[in-house]
């Protein structure tokens, strides 16, 4: 039997597909039910309002949204923070447009630098071996 410590409470449990102990799974389901019930009664609720009213953390509510358990389609006030900067609020995806643009720019610069190094005979993965090779 595979045993592990629950990442949420630290107790020892038999590993399962949820990756946490039975008590924590029950707690999370109870939190989900609280959120679902509150949102049905208060369709225009915002993330912070939902968190304060139910006692469920914003992080857990965001996890419910990303898992598809809470739909933000019918709840116009529900938005979650960008995973990179944490400041821009999103309704879909994981990164805001400015973070996505910065990541794309950084990747393009890195690729260009690698191509320039290779074309100029600069450092490569096997640079030391290539110096010793007699062609």
Order of alpha helices (4+ residues) and beta strands (2+ residues): beta-beta-alpha-alpha-alpha-beta-beta-alpha-alpha
